[in-house]
């Protein structure tokens, strides 16, 4: 009985590890990449806002913004999103990046402690 259970578990694991994602008859391969982006911000509220905006982008796996260095480190599936899309998502919530500038009205609506422009 134990051998049958072990065999079933091994078969399930093998099946899961060999599975591929198919779209319109073509096999696609996930390409997980790391990226970095300079993002302006000033406080812990900014960190939360920036990271949540990035994590809302489909295909993003991980996001971490460093308040001191202003560096956003991301890990994402390049088949589902891009650094350009990530940068635009950050700018949409009021934070300038080295690729995009936040809309002035969105920036002005940020909490007082989050204002970083001079």
Backbone atoms as SQL, in Angstrom:
CREATE TABLE atoms (id INTEGER PRIMARY KEY, chain TEXT, resi INTEGER, resn TEXT, atom TEXT, x REAL, y REAL, z REAL);
INSERT INTO atoms VALUES
  (1, 'A', 1, 'UNK', 'N', 0.815, -1.189, 0.000),
  (2, 'A', 1, 'UNK', 'CA', 0.000, 0.000, 0.000),
  (3, 'A', 1, 'UNK', 'C', 0.865, 1.261, 0.000),
  (4, 'A', 2, 'UNK', 'N', 1.947, 1.263, 0.812),
  (5, 'A', 2, 'UNK', 'CA', 2.837, 2.413, 0.866),
  (6, 'A', 2, 'UNK', 'C', 3.495, 2.651, -0.485),
  (7, 'A', 3, 'UNK', 'N', 3.853, 1.554, -1.173),
  (8, 'A', 3, 'UNK', 'CA', 4.489, 1.696, -2.485),
  (9, 'A', 3, 'UNK', 'C', 3.533, 2.345, -3.477),
  (10, 'A', 4, 'UNK', 'N', 2.259, 2.001, -3.408),
  (11, 'A', 4, 'UNK', 'CA', 1.275, 2.581, -4.331),
  (12, 'A', 4, 'UNK', 'C', 1.096, 4.065, -4.058),
  (13, 'A', 5, 'UNK', 'N', 1.079, 4.450, -2.793),
  (14, 'A', 5, 'UNK', 'CA', 0.932, 5.857, -2.445),
  (15, 'A', 5, 'UNK', 'C', 2.152, 6.641, -2.903),
  (16, 'A', 6, 'UNK', 'N', 3.349, 6.117, -2.648),
  (17, 'A', 6, 'UNK', 'CA', 4.572, 6.768, -3.090),
  (18, 'A', 6, 'UNK', 'C', 4.621, 6.890, -4.612),
  (19, 'A', 7, 'UNK', 'N', 4.200, 5.847, -5.305),
  (20, 'A', 7, 'UNK', 'CA', 4.153, 5.877, -6.761),
  (21, 'A', 7, 'UNK', 'C', 3.185, 6.965, -7.245),
  (22, 'A', 8, 'UNK', 'N', 2.015, 7.071, -6.628),
  (23, 'A', 8, 'UNK', 'CA', 1.021, 8.070, -7.012),
  (24, 'A', 8, 'UNK', 'C', 1.552, 9.482, -6.776),
  (25, 'A', 9, 'UNK', 'N', 2.208, 9.690, -5.643),
  (26, 'A', 9, 'UNK', 'CA', 2.780, 11.001, -5.339),
  (27, 'A', 9, 'UNK', 'C', 3.874, 11.347, -6.344),
  (28, 'A', 10, 'UNK', 'N', 4.749, 10.393, -6.633),
  (29, 'A', 10, 'UNK', 'CA', 5.823, 10.633, -7.601),
  (30, 'A', 10, 'UNK', 'C', 5.255, 10.944, -8.978),
  (31, 'A', 11, 'UNK', 'N', 4.224, 10.251, -9.375),
  (32, 'A', 11, 'UNK', 'CA', 3.588, 10.486, -10.666),
  (33, 'A', 11, 'UNK', 'C', 2.983, 11.885, -10.729),
  (34, 'A', 12, 'UNK', 'N', 2.332, 12.294, -9.649),
  (35, 'A', 12, 'UNK', 'CA', 1.755, 13.644, -9.597),
  (36, 'A', 12, 'UNK', 'C', 2.837, 14.708, -9.706),
  (37, 'A', 13, 'UNK', 'N', 3.933, 14.539, -8.962),
  (38, 'A', 13, 'UNK', 'CA', 5.025, 15.504, -9.018),
  (39, 'A', 13, 'UNK', 'C', 5.646, 15.568, -10.401),
  (40, 'A', 14, 'UNK', 'N', 5.812, 14.438, -11.040),
  (41, 'A', 14, 'UNK', 'CA', 6.360, 14.391, -12.382),
  (42, 'A', 14, 'UNK', 'C', 5.444, 15.097, -13.361),
  (43, 'A', 15, 'UNK', 'N', 4.156, 14.874, -13.238),
  (44, 'A', 15, 'UNK', 'CA', 3.177, 15.515, -14.114),
  (45, 'A', 15, 'UNK', 'C', 3.205, 17.018, -13.942),
  (46, 'A', 16, 'UNK', 'N', 3.262, 17.493, -12.694),
  (47, 'A', 16, 'UNK', 'CA', 3.291, 18.924, -12.434),
  (48, 'A', 16, 'UNK', 'C', 4.564, 19.552, -12.986),
  (49, 'A', 17, 'UNK', 'N', 5.702, 18.910, -12.791),
  (50, 'A', 17, 'UNK', 'CA', 6.964, 19.491, -13.238),
  (51, 'A', 17, 'UNK', 'C', 7.112, 19.483, -14.755),
  (52, 'A', 18, 'UNK', 'N', 6.391, 18.634, -15.442),
  (53, 'A', 18, 'UNK', 'CA', 6.491, 18.564, -16.895),
  (54, 'A', 18, 'UNK', 'C', 5.427, 19.410, -17.608),
  (55, 'A', 19, 'UNK', 'N', 4.522, 20.021, -16.854),
  (56, 'A', 19, 'UNK', 'CA', 3.439, 20.792, -17.468),
  (57, 'A', 19, 'UNK', 'C', 3.982, 22.046, -18.130),
  (58, 'A', 20, 'UNK', 'N', 3.397, 22.401, -19.281),
  (59, 'A', 20, 'UNK', 'CA', 3.727, 23.656, -19.956),
  (60, 'A', 20, 'UNK', 'C', 2.455, 24.443, -20.151),
  (61, 'A', 21, 'UNK', 'N', 2.610, 25.742, -20.304),
  (62, 'A', 21, 'UNK', 'CA', 1.469, 26.606, -20.528),
  (63, 'A', 21, 'UNK', 'C', 1.290, 26.741, -22.033),
  (64, 'A', 22, 'UNK', 'N', 0.066, 26.537, -22.510),
  (65, 'A', 22, 'UNK', 'CA', -0.180, 26.660, -23.932),
  (66, 'A', 22, 'UNK', 'C', -1.184, 27.757, -24.200),
  (67, 'A', 23, 'UNK', 'N', -0.858, 28.576, -25.198),
  (68, 'A', 23, 'UNK', 'CA', -1.769, 29.635, -25.613),
  (69, 'A', 23, 'UNK', 'C', -1.879, 29.572, -27.120),
  (70, 'A', 24, 'UNK', 'N', -3.076, 29.511, -27.603),
  (71, 'A', 24, 'UNK', 'CA', -3.359, 29.447, -29.041),
  (72, 'A', 24, 'UNK', 'C', -2.476, 28.438, -29.769),
  (73, 'A', 25, 'UNK', 'N', -2.304, 27.299, -29.171),
  (74, 'A', 25, 'UNK', 'CA', -1.568, 26.227, -29.823),
  (75, 'A', 25, 'UNK', 'C', -0.061, 26.330, -29.726),
  (76, 'A', 26, 'UNK', 'N', 0.469, 27.438, -29.198),
  (77, 'A', 26, 'UNK', 'CA', 1.906, 27.602, -29.079),
  (78, 'A', 26, 'UNK', 'C', 2.316, 27.463, -27.623),
  (79, 'A', 27, 'UNK', 'N', 3.465, 26.867, -27.382),
  (80, 'A', 27, 'UNK', 'CA', 3.972, 26.745, -26.029),
  (81, 'A', 27, 'UNK', 'C', 4.721, 28.018, -25.682),
  (82, 'A', 28, 'UNK', 'N', 4.380, 28.607, -24.515),
  (83, 'A', 28, 'UNK', 'CA', 5.080, 29.798, -24.064),
  (84, 'A', 28, 'UNK', 'C', 5.936, 29.441, -22.865),
  (85, 'A', 29, 'UNK', 'N', 7.047, 30.108, -22.743),
  (86, 'A', 29, 'UNK', 'CA', 7.963, 29.864, -21.656),
  (87, 'A', 29, 'UNK', 'C', 8.049, 31.129, -20.813),
  (88, 'A', 30, 'UNK', 'N', 7.851, 30.974, -19.510),
  (89, 'A', 30, 'UNK', 'CA', 7.986, 32.118, -18.631),
  (90, 'A', 30, 'UNK', 'C', 9.446, 32.509, -18.524),
  (91, 'A', 31, 'UNK', 'N', 9.705, 33.810, -18.625),
  (92, 'A', 31, 'UNK', 'CA', 11.045, 34.312, -18.457),
  (93, 'A', 31, 'UNK', 'C', 11.032, 35.278, -17.290),
  (94, 'A', 32, 'UNK', 'N', 11.524, 34.834, -16.167),
  (95, 'A', 32, 'UNK', 'CA', 11.557, 35.653, -14.967),
  (96, 'A', 32, 'UNK', 'C', 12.851, 36.464, -14.989),
  (97, 'A', 33, 'UNK', 'N', 12.687, 37.790, -14.904),
  (98, 'A', 33, 'UNK', 'CA', 13.850, 38.674, -14.941),
  (99, 'A', 33, 'UNK', 'C', 13.815, 39.629, -13.748),
  (100, 'A', 34, 'UNK', 'N', 14.973, 40.154, -13.425),
  (101, 'A', 34, 'UNK', 'CA', 15.106, 41.165, -12.374),
  (102, 'A', 34, 'UNK', 'C', 15.337, 42.508, -13.042),
  (103, 'A', 35, 'UNK', 'N', 14.820, 43.553, -12.414),
  (104, 'A', 35, 'UNK', 'CA', 15.025, 44.892, -12.944),
  (105, 'A', 35, 'UNK', 'C', 15.157, 45.899, -11.836),
  (106, 'A', 36, 'UNK', 'N', 15.754, 47.039, -12.172),
  (107, 'A', 36, 'UNK', 'CA', 15.920, 48.130, -11.212),
  (108, 'A', 36, 'UNK', 'C', 15.483, 49.420, -11.872),
  (109, 'A', 37, 'UNK', 'N', 14.924, 50.301, -11.047),
  (110, 'A', 37, 'UNK', 'CA', 14.369, 51.552, -11.528),
  (111, 'A', 37, 'UNK', 'C', 14.533, 52.580, -10.418),
  (112, 'A', 38, 'UNK', 'N', 14.946, 53.780, -10.772),
  (113, 'A', 38, 'UNK', 'CA', 15.022, 54.848, -9.793),
  (114, 'A', 38, 'UNK', 'C', 13.638, 55.465, -9.666),
  (115, 'A', 39, 'UNK', 'N', 13.125, 55.539, -8.425),
  (116, 'A', 39, 'UNK', 'CA', 11.788, 56.062, -8.158),
  (117, 'A', 39, 'UNK', 'C', 11.887, 57.091, -7.036),
  (118, 'A', 40, 'UNK', 'N', 11.346, 58.268, -7.281),
  (119, 'A', 40, 'UNK', 'CA', 11.363, 59.327, -6.271),
  (120, 'A', 40, 'UNK', 'C', 10.270, 59.108, -5.236),
  (121, 'A', 41, 'UNK', 'N', 10.603, 59.387, -3.989),
  (122, 'A', 41, 'UNK', 'CA', 9.669, 59.254, -2.883),
  (123, 'A', 41, 'UNK', 'C', 10.352, 59.763, -1.635),
  (124, 'A', 42, 'UNK', 'N', 9.604, 59.838, -0.525),
  (125, 'A', 42, 'UNK', 'CA', 10.177, 60.470, 0.652),
  (126, 'A', 42, 'UNK', 'C', 9.986, 59.712, 1.963),
  (127, 'A', 43, 'UNK', 'N', 9.040, 58.782, 2.042),
  (128, 'A', 43, 'UNK', 'CA', 8.722, 58.231, 3.356),
  (129, 'A', 43, 'UNK', 'C', 8.191, 56.798, 3.253),
  (130, 'A', 44, 'UNK', 'N', 7.791, 56.269, 4.381),
  (131, 'A', 44, 'UNK', 'CA', 7.232, 54.916, 4.439),
  (132, 'A', 44, 'UNK', 'C', 5.921, 54.793, 3.696),
  (133, 'A', 45, 'UNK', 'N', 5.115, 55.861, 3.693),
  (134, 'A', 45, 'UNK', 'CA', 3.866, 55.832, 2.925),
  (135, 'A', 45, 'UNK', 'C', 4.173, 55.702, 1.436),
  (136, 'A', 46, 'UNK', 'N', 5.219, 56.388, 1.000),
  (137, 'A', 46, 'UNK', 'CA', 5.634, 56.292, -0.406),
  (138, 'A', 46, 'UNK', 'C', 6.038, 54.853, -0.726),
  (139, 'A', 47, 'UNK', 'N', 6.814, 54.251, 0.163),
  (140, 'A', 47, 'UNK', 'CA', 7.272, 52.873, -0.044),
  (141, 'A', 47, 'UNK', 'C', 6.080, 51.946, -0.256),
  (142, 'A', 48, 'UNK', 'N', 5.087, 52.070, 0.624),
  (143, 'A', 48, 'UNK', 'CA', 3.899, 51.221, 0.519),
  (144, 'A', 48, 'UNK', 'C', 3.173, 51.472, -0.801),
  (145, 'A', 49, 'UNK', 'N', 2.970, 52.741, -1.149),
  (146, 'A', 49, 'UNK', 'CA', 2.250, 53.097, -2.372),
  (147, 'A', 49, 'UNK', 'C', 2.971, 52.586, -3.623),
  (148, 'A', 50, 'UNK', 'N', 4.276, 52.777, -3.660),
  (149, 'A', 50, 'UNK', 'CA', 5.082, 52.354, -4.813),
  (150, 'A', 50, 'UNK', 'C', 5.033, 50.833, -4.963),
  (151, 'A', 51, 'UNK', 'N', 5.305, 50.124, -3.887),
  (152, 'A', 51, 'UNK', 'CA', 5.343, 48.662, -3.950),
  (153, 'A', 51, 'UNK', 'C', 3.977, 48.077, -4.297),
  (154, 'A', 52, 'UNK', 'N', 2.903, 48.633, -3.741),
  (155, 'A', 52, 'UNK', 'CA', 1.565, 48.134, -4.067),
  (156, 'A', 52, 'UNK', 'C', 1.216, 48.389, -5.530),
  (157, 'A', 53, 'UNK', 'N', 1.588, 49.554, -6.052),
  (158, 'A', 53, 'UNK', 'CA', 1.313, 49.850, -7.459),
  (159, 'A', 53, 'UNK', 'C', 2.031, 48.866, -8.370),
  (160, 'A', 54, 'UNK', 'N', 3.267, 48.539, -8.031),
  (161, 'A', 54, 'UNK', 'CA', 4.051, 47.613, -8.847),
  (162, 'A', 54, 'UNK', 'C', 3.490, 46.194, -8.748),
  (163, 'A', 55, 'UNK', 'N', 3.141, 45.780, -7.544),
  (164, 'A', 55, 'UNK', 'CA', 2.610, 44.426, -7.368),
  (165, 'A', 55, 'UNK', 'C', 1.247, 44.249, -8.034),
  (166, 'A', 56, 'UNK', 'N', 0.545, 45.344, -8.314),
  (167, 'A', 56, 'UNK', 'CA', -0.729, 45.266, -9.027),
  (168, 'A', 56, 'UNK', 'C', -0.549, 45.034, -10.531),
  (169, 'A', 57, 'UNK', 'N', 0.668, 45.205, -11.030),
  (170, 'A', 57, 'UNK', 'CA', 0.946, 44.977, -12.449),
  (171, 'A', 57, 'UNK', 'C', 1.001, 43.465, -12.690),
  (172, 'A', 58, 'UNK', 'N', 0.213, 42.993, -13.632),
  (173, 'A', 58, 'UNK', 'CA', 0.170, 41.570, -13.947),
  (174, 'A', 58, 'UNK', 'C', 1.548, 41.077, -14.383),
  (175, 'A', 59, 'UNK', 'N', 2.020, 40.023, -13.746),
  (176, 'A', 59, 'UNK', 'CA', 3.317, 39.452, -14.093),
  (177, 'A', 59, 'UNK', 'C', 4.421, 39.809, -13.118),
  (178, 'A', 60, 'UNK', 'N', 4.168, 40.779, -12.229),
  (179, 'A', 60, 'UNK', 'CA', 5.183, 41.157, -11.241),
  (180, 'A', 60, 'UNK', 'C', 5.134, 40.165, -10.084),
  (181, 'A', 61, 'UNK', 'N', 6.295, 39.677, -9.706),
  (182, 'A', 61, 'UNK', 'CA', 6.415, 38.682, -8.651),
  (183, 'A', 61, 'UNK', 'C', 6.854, 39.325, -7.336),
  (184, 'A', 62, 'UNK', 'N', 7.778, 40.266, -7.431),
  (185, 'A', 62, 'UNK', 'CA', 8.346, 40.876, -6.229),
  (186, 'A', 62, 'UNK', 'C', 8.682, 42.330, -6.518),
  (187, 'A', 63, 'UNK', 'N', 8.497, 43.191, -5.497),
  (188, 'A', 63, 'UNK', 'CA', 8.848, 44.602, -5.621),
  (189, 'A', 63, 'UNK', 'C', 9.334, 45.113, -4.281),
  (190, 'A', 64, 'UNK', 'N', 10.465, 45.817, -4.284),
  (191, 'A', 64, 'UNK', 'CA', 10.974, 46.412, -3.057),
  (192, 'A', 64, 'UNK', 'C', 11.630, 47.746, -3.387),
  (193, 'A', 65, 'UNK', 'N', 11.155, 48.801, -2.718),
  (194, 'A', 65, 'UNK', 'CA', 11.702, 50.140, -2.910),
  (195, 'A', 65, 'UNK', 'C', 12.519, 50.527, -1.698),
  (196, 'A', 66, 'UNK', 'N', 13.738, 51.018, -1.918),
  (197, 'A', 66, 'UNK', 'CA', 14.627, 51.446, -0.844),
  (198, 'A', 66, 'UNK', 'C', 14.525, 52.964, -0.732),
  (199, 'A', 67, 'UNK', 'N', 14.065, 53.437, 0.421),
  (200, 'A', 67, 'UNK', 'CA', 13.839, 54.864, 0.636),
  (201, 'A', 67, 'UNK', 'C', 15.127, 55.675, 0.545),
  (202, 'A', 68, 'UNK', 'N', 16.226, 55.141, 1.023),
  (203, 'A', 68, 'UNK', 'CA', 17.488, 55.880, 1.019),
  (204, 'A', 68, 'UNK', 'C', 18.091, 56.000, -0.373),
  (205, 'A', 69, 'UNK', 'N', 18.134, 54.901, -1.110),
  (206, 'A', 69, 'UNK', 'CA', 18.773, 54.911, -2.433),
  (207, 'A', 69, 'UNK', 'C', 17.809, 55.285, -3.548),
  (208, 'A', 70, 'UNK', 'N', 16.496, 55.273, -3.250),
  (209, 'A', 70, 'UNK', 'CA', 15.430, 55.548, -4.226),
  (210, 'A', 70, 'UNK', 'C', 15.386, 54.476, -5.315),
  (211, 'A', 71, 'UNK', 'N', 15.921, 53.303, -5.013),
  (212, 'A', 71, 'UNK', 'CA', 15.988, 52.229, -6.000),
  (213, 'A', 71, 'UNK', 'C', 14.862, 51.219, -5.792),
  (214, 'A', 72, 'UNK', 'N', 14.131, 50.964, -6.855),
  (215, 'A', 72, 'UNK', 'CA', 13.082, 49.949, -6.861),
  (216, 'A', 72, 'UNK', 'C', 13.660, 48.709, -7.530),
  (217, 'A', 73, 'UNK', 'N', 13.603, 47.595, -6.821),
  (218, 'A', 73, 'UNK', 'CA', 14.056, 46.321, -7.361),
  (219, 'A', 73, 'UNK', 'C', 12.817, 45.471, -7.608),
  (220, 'A', 74, 'UNK', 'N', 12.691, 44.951, -8.824),
  (221, 'A', 74, 'UNK', 'CA', 11.523, 44.147, -9.174),
  (222, 'A', 74, 'UNK', 'C', 11.947, 42.826, -9.790),
  (223, 'A', 75, 'UNK', 'N', 11.059, 41.861, -9.677),
  (224, 'A', 75, 'UNK', 'CA', 11.218, 40.575, -10.353),
  (225, 'A', 75, 'UNK', 'C', 9.887, 40.337, -11.049),
  (226, 'A', 76, 'UNK', 'N', 9.954, 40.034, -12.357),
  (227, 'A', 76, 'UNK', 'CA', 8.721, 39.901, -13.118),
  (228, 'A', 76, 'UNK', 'C', 8.879, 38.943, -14.288),
  (229, 'A', 77, 'UNK', 'N', 7.739, 38.520, -14.814),
  (230, 'A', 77, 'UNK', 'CA', 7.685, 37.657, -15.990),
  (231, 'A', 77, 'UNK', 'C', 7.692, 38.570, -17.211),
  (232, 'A', 78, 'UNK', 'N', 8.777, 38.555, -17.961),
  (233, 'A', 78, 'UNK', 'CA', 8.918, 39.454, -19.106),
  (234, 'A', 78, 'UNK', 'C', 7.961, 39.105, -20.250),
  (235, 'A', 79, 'UNK', 'N', 7.332, 37.951, -20.186),
  (236, 'A', 79, 'UNK', 'CA', 6.323, 37.599, -21.181),
  (237, 'A', 79, 'UNK', 'C', 4.975, 38.234, -20.877),
  (238, 'A', 80, 'UNK', 'N', 4.822, 38.762, -19.663),
  (239, 'A', 80, 'UNK', 'CA', 3.544, 39.348, -19.250),
  (240, 'A', 80, 'UNK', 'C', 3.614, 40.850, -19.007),
  (241, 'A', 81, 'UNK', 'N', 4.800, 41.389, -18.712),
  (242, 'A', 81, 'UNK', 'CA', 4.926, 42.826, -18.470),
  (243, 'A', 81, 'UNK', 'C', 6.342, 43.281, -18.806),
  (244, 'A', 82, 'UNK', 'N', 6.598, 44.555, -18.593),
  (245, 'A', 82, 'UNK', 'CA', 7.911, 45.125, -18.932),
  (246, 'A', 82, 'UNK', 'C', 8.274, 46.204, -17.923),
  (247, 'A', 83, 'UNK', 'N', 9.518, 46.631, -17.944),
  (248, 'A', 83, 'UNK', 'CA', 9.945, 47.727, -17.079),
  (249, 'A', 83, 'UNK', 'C', 9.183, 49.004, -17.438),
  (250, 'A', 84, 'UNK', 'N', 8.866, 49.180, -18.707),
  (251, 'A', 84, 'UNK', 'CA', 8.106, 50.349, -19.136),
  (252, 'A', 84, 'UNK', 'C', 6.735, 50.372, -18.467),
  (253, 'A', 85, 'UNK', 'N', 6.038, 49.249, -18.455),
  (254, 'A', 85, 'UNK', 'CA', 4.713, 49.158, -17.823),
  (255, 'A', 85, 'UNK', 'C', 4.814, 49.371, -16.314),
  (256, 'A', 86, 'UNK', 'N', 5.861, 48.856, -15.710),
  (257, 'A', 86, 'UNK', 'CA', 6.069, 49.022, -14.272),
  (258, 'A', 86, 'UNK', 'C', 6.313, 50.494, -13.953),
  (259, 'A', 87, 'UNK', 'N', 7.148, 51.148, -14.745),
  (260, 'A', 87, 'UNK', 'CA', 7.423, 52.569, -14.548),
  (261, 'A', 87, 'UNK', 'C', 6.161, 53.408, -14.671),
  (262, 'A', 88, 'UNK', 'N', 5.343, 53.107, -15.665),
  (263, 'A', 88, 'UNK', 'CA', 4.092, 53.847, -15.860),
  (264, 'A', 88, 'UNK', 'C', 3.136, 53.651, -14.682),
  (265, 'A', 89, 'UNK', 'N', 3.085, 52.449, -14.124),
  (266, 'A', 89, 'UNK', 'CA', 2.228, 52.181, -12.968),
  (267, 'A', 89, 'UNK', 'C', 2.666, 53.015, -11.761),
  (268, 'A', 90, 'UNK', 'N', 3.967, 53.153, -11.584),
  (269, 'A', 90, 'UNK', 'CA', 4.492, 53.949, -10.470),
  (270, 'A', 90, 'UNK', 'C', 4.167, 55.429, -10.692),
  (271, 'A', 91, 'UNK', 'N', 4.349, 55.904, -11.906),
  (272, 'A', 91, 'UNK', 'CA', 4.056, 57.311, -12.215),
  (273, 'A', 91, 'UNK', 'C', 2.565, 57.612, -12.032),
  (274, 'A', 92, 'UNK', 'N', 1.714, 56.655, -12.319),
  (275, 'A', 92, 'UNK', 'CA', 0.268, 56.853, -12.182),
  (276, 'A', 92, 'UNK', 'C', -0.159, 57.085, -10.737),
  (277, 'A', 93, 'UNK', 'N', 0.640, 56.636, -9.765),
  (278, 'A', 93, 'UNK', 'CA', 0.289, 56.854, -8.362),
  (279, 'A', 93, 'UNK', 'C', 1.048, 58.039, -7.763),
  (280, 'A', 94, 'UNK', 'N', 1.748, 58.808, -8.610),
  (281, 'A', 94, 'UNK', 'CA', 2.350, 60.053, -8.160),
  (282, 'A', 94, 'UNK', 'C', 3.842, 60.079, -7.952),
  (283, 'A', 95, 'UNK', 'N', 4.562, 59.073, -8.426),
  (284, 'A', 95, 'UNK', 'CA', 6.009, 59.025, -8.197),
  (285, 'A', 95, 'UNK', 'C', 6.780, 59.050, -9.510),
  (286, 'A', 96, 'UNK', 'N', 7.701, 60.011, -9.608),
  (287, 'A', 96, 'UNK', 'CA', 8.565, 60.109, -10.789),
  (288, 'A', 96, 'UNK', 'C', 9.537, 58.940, -10.805),
  (289, 'A', 97, 'UNK', 'N', 9.816, 58.448, -12.008),
  (290, 'A', 97, 'UNK', 'CA', 10.841, 57.418, -12.187),
  (291, 'A', 97, 'UNK', 'C', 11.866, 57.965, -13.164),
  (292, 'A', 98, 'UNK', 'N', 12.919, 57.217, -13.401),
  (293, 'A', 98, 'UNK', 'CA', 13.888, 57.677, -14.393),
  (294, 'A', 98, 'UNK', 'C', 13.368, 57.476, -15.813),
  (295, 'A', 99, 'UNK', 'N', 12.163, 56.919, -15.958),
  (296, 'A', 99, 'UNK', 'CA', 11.559, 56.721, -17.279),
  (297, 'A', 99, 'UNK', 'C', 10.306, 57.581, -17.492),
  (298, 'A', 100, 'UNK', 'N', 9.568, 57.870, -16.415),
  (299, 'A', 100, 'UNK', 'CA', 8.293, 58.577, -16.520),
  (300, 'A', 100, 'UNK', 'C', 8.157, 59.606, -15.401),
  (301, 'A', 101, 'UNK', 'N', 7.449, 60.689, -15.714),
  (302, 'A', 101, 'UNK', 'CA', 7.158, 61.716, -14.709),
  (303, 'A', 101, 'UNK', 'C', 5.681, 61.613, -14.329),
  (304, 'A', 102, 'UNK', 'N', 5.411, 61.665, -13.030),
  (305, 'A', 102, 'UNK', 'CA', 4.043, 61.618, -12.545),
  (306, 'A', 102, 'UNK', 'C', 3.296, 62.882, -12.960),
  (307, 'A', 103, 'UNK', 'N', 2.010, 62.732, -13.217),
  (308, 'A', 103, 'UNK', 'CA', 1.157, 63.868, -13.530),
  (309, 'A', 103, 'UNK', 'C', 1.183, 64.842, -12.351),
  (310, 'A', 104, 'UNK', 'N', 1.272, 66.148, -12.643),
  (311, 'A', 104, 'UNK', 'CA', 1.370, 67.155, -11.590),
  (312, 'A', 104, 'UNK', 'C', 0.186, 67.112, -10.627),
  (313, 'A', 105, 'UNK', 'N', -1.011, 66.875, -11.135),
  (314, 'A', 105, 'UNK', 'CA', -2.196, 66.821, -10.271),
  (315, 'A', 105, 'UNK', 'C', -2.154, 65.618, -9.336),
  (316, 'A', 106, 'UNK', 'N', -1.713, 64.492, -9.836),
  (317, 'A', 106, 'UNK', 'CA', -1.614, 63.285, -9.004),
  (318, 'A', 106, 'UNK', 'C', -0.547, 63.505, -7.933),
  (319, 'A', 107, 'UNK', 'N', 0.579, 64.091, -8.335),
  (320, 'A', 107, 'UNK', 'CA', 1.653, 64.373, -7.374),
  (321, 'A', 107, 'UNK', 'C', 1.165, 65.326, -6.283),
  (322, 'A', 108, 'UNK', 'N', 0.472, 66.387, -6.667),
  (323, 'A', 108, 'UNK', 'CA', 0.000, 67.395, -5.709),
  (324, 'A', 108, 'UNK', 'C', -1.001, 66.808, -4.711),
  (325, 'A', 109, 'UNK', 'N', -1.677, 65.739, -5.075),
  (326, 'A', 109, 'UNK', 'CA', -2.669, 65.113, -4.197),
  (327, 'A', 109, 'UNK', 'C', -2.035, 64.175, -3.164),
  (328, 'A', 110, 'UNK', 'N', -0.729, 63.915, -3.268),
  (329, 'A', 110, 'UNK', 'CA', -0.051, 63.065, -2.293),
  (330, 'A', 110, 'UNK', 'C', -0.048, 63.742, -0.921),
  (331, 'A', 111, 'UNK', 'N', 0.068, 62.935, 0.119),
  (332, 'A', 111, 'UNK', 'CA', 0.173, 63.464, 1.481),
  (333, 'A', 111, 'UNK', 'C', 1.386, 64.385, 1.558),
  (334, 'A', 112, 'UNK', 'N', 1.304, 65.375, 2.427),
  (335, 'A', 112, 'UNK', 'CA', 2.362, 66.374, 2.591),
  (336, 'A', 112, 'UNK', 'C', 3.754, 65.774, 2.790),
  (337, 'A', 113, 'UNK', 'N', 3.838, 64.703, 3.573),
  (338, 'A', 113, 'UNK', 'CA', 5.159, 64.107, 3.840),
  (339, 'A', 113, 'UNK', 'C', 5.711, 63.347, 2.634),
  (340, 'A', 114, 'UNK', 'N', 4.871, 63.114, 1.636),
  (341, 'A', 114, 'UNK', 'CA', 5.301, 62.352, 0.465),
  (342, 'A', 114, 'UNK', 'C', 5.854, 63.227, -0.660),
  (343, 'A', 115, 'UNK', 'N', 5.737, 64.534, -0.508),
  (344, 'A', 115, 'UNK', 'CA', 6.159, 65.456, -1.571),
  (345, 'A', 115, 'UNK', 'C', 7.674, 65.505, -1.630),
  (346, 'A', 116, 'UNK', 'N', 8.238, 65.204, -2.778),
  (347, 'A', 116, 'UNK', 'CA', 9.690, 65.106, -2.934),
  (348, 'A', 116, 'UNK', 'C', 10.242, 66.109, -3.941),
  (349, 'A', 117, 'UNK', 'N', 9.400, 66.735, -4.731),
  (350, 'A', 117, 'UNK', 'CA', 9.868, 67.708, -5.724),
  (351, 'A', 117, 'UNK', 'C', 10.176, 69.035, -5.026),
  (352, 'A', 118, 'UNK', 'N', 11.185, 69.736, -5.536),
  (353, 'A', 118, 'UNK', 'CA', 11.538, 71.036, -4.964),
  (354, 'A', 118, 'UNK', 'C', 10.906, 72.166, -5.721);
